[in-house]
Amino acid sequence: MKKLIPKEKLHTFNLEDGFGWEQLCSAIGVPVPNVPYPQANTPVQFDKMQAGFVRKAIRKAVALGTTLVLVPAIGVAAWYYRKLQVRV
């Protein structure tokens, strides 16, 4: 982006230095509001949120893996069982 956007129109922020109304409002040229900057994702909230996503992803992976392994295995076992029954 730094190569595409002219320097006078590009605003960059270093999140490690903190980010709030002051940085945002000065970049877009509006006054700083008298309300606190929203902090929606505190570390505790983020950990709880991502833990749910991870659990859901693991369940999906297990279900997919089971389907990809178990269904063909049952098919092969049925075919083999039927092949044995025809011989007898």
Secondary structure, 3 states (H helix, E strand, C coil): CCCCCCCCCCCCCCHHHCCCHHHHHHHHCCCCCCCCCCCCCCHHHHHHHHHHHHHHHHHHHHHHHHHHHHHHHHHHHHHHHHHHHHHC
